Amino acid sequence: MSQPEAPKQAFTRGELTAKAIRQAIVRIEKGRPKVVKPGRKLSIQSVAEEAGVSRATIHNNHPGLAERIREAGNKAARVQRNEKNTELKELRAKYRELRQEYIYTRELNQDMASEMATLVEENQRLRAIVENKKVVGFPSKKG
């Protein structure tokens, strides 16, 4: 004897719509939508287009899914904001480091310029001594 088959449950139109919306959310989140452009931001508009329903249907008949979409969109925005803040902190740290290096280099350049001016002055003094006819040089001892 065969067992009687369990009656198949028929889904209502609202349940089918909710299922289509959930599937659209998942496809967009995974970056593999069928209707909307890949890489598009998760929003009620993009989910509605992907699921083939209106935005009003999502808002009015499926407020829980609408809230899920908003939370996921906000989460993505928070993640992007946090990434930008991290990048900004890194750039600020690098800027501080480069600024300190610039200040050190500038001070070093000023020291070198001062030493160079002293050497130029010393060179001029020595050249004046050598070019003076009254100065006689002593022969060096070679040994």
JOURKA-V950626 format. One record per helix or strand of 3 or more residues. SS is the DSSP state (H for helix, E for strand). FROM is the first residue (numbers start at 0). TO is the last residue. If there is no record, write none. Layout:
SS/FROM/TO  SS/FROM/TO
This chain:
H/12/29  H/43/50  H/54/60  H/62/130
